[in-house]
Amino acid sequence: MNATDFEEQKKGKYILIRDGEDSELGLFYKPLPCFGCGIGWFSFLLGFVCPFAWYVATFLYFINYYRRDPRERSGLAASAIAALIFSVALVITVLVLVFSGR
């Protein structure tokens, strides 16, 4: 930290912290996969057509795939919640059909 950075810090201004390899490009300047919305949100939307996609995203969430890119975390979590809701609804539906006398 040089003298000008210290003076700016005393004034309450933010100081840009640069990493050696990410100083020019930035860590998250590259677009997300799957049409730019990320694997999690893409799986969430695809899950309404094929619910198996929610379970794949849930697996990725539990193996901490989002550590590669933290922007993926919200979409993977949304897919995990959707998989949970779908599973509960499926179990309730099967139980109602089994015990309704059919």
PyMOL commands that set and color helices and strands:
alter all, ss='L'
color gray80, all
select helices_A, chain A and resi 3-10+38-46+52-62+65-67+70-99
alter helices_A, ss='H'
color red, helices_A
deselect
rebuild
show_as cartoon
